């Protein structure tokens, strides 16, 4: 049951030839025309980018054919035993079908990415994975709108999702347009806690998605939650588990719940 508490002018000195000035103007006009003529193309590719502390991260990019559209960064469950393959193709397809570009990242120490896995969720380094992912989106030929980027964290991927939201305020970066916590827990607050950052977080639409048997952490925020926070608690019967991205297999309806939330907020 879903509960809703629900572009640059360049001035060049020393030009003595009128013809030279005209030539520069023509070149600028041609460059502008070429840029305007470029079309955005939907792409599926494996990409690599570096973090601020010098690690190479690998990710799957599914871009749409829209410029300045929405995008999400996906952060998987605890490394190194988990990686970006946690997110099923059906979920990524659902996001792309709703016009959302998806960057599905191997966090440090997992899959094709460098680094120490424990640094992904304990200490100040893990947040650099999310920051590098968002920065990579800005380098795309048709980049998403920086104000329309959401972060999805599964299990202790929620740690980095929360840490990134806090980082944006500290560094005057655009805050996430949405957050999704797929089974948040005490580990979500390893480095930052929700209550100390409540003023910031209440401005961000957040979906808390969780199974009934792991409801304690998420449900504590129900009382007094702002309307932009959505809580979706689901009953999952053993031997299935609804933990993190496992929820998508255990209860496939959750795919549309999360995808619709992101499409409606980004």
Secondary structure, 3 states (H helix, E strand, C coil): CEEECCCCCCCCCCCCCHHHHHHHHHHHHHHHHHHHHCCCCCEEEEEEEECCCCCEEEEEEEECCCCCCCEEEEECCCCCCCCHHHCCHHHHHHHHHCCCEEEEECCCCCCCCCCCHHHHCCCCCCHHHHHHHHHHHCCCCCCCCHHHEEEEEECCHHHHHHHHHHHHHHCCCCCCCEEEEECCCHHHHCCCCCHHHHHHHCCCEEEEEEEHHHCHHHHCCCCCCCCCEEEEEECCCCCCCCCCCHHHHHCCHHHHHHHHHHHHHC
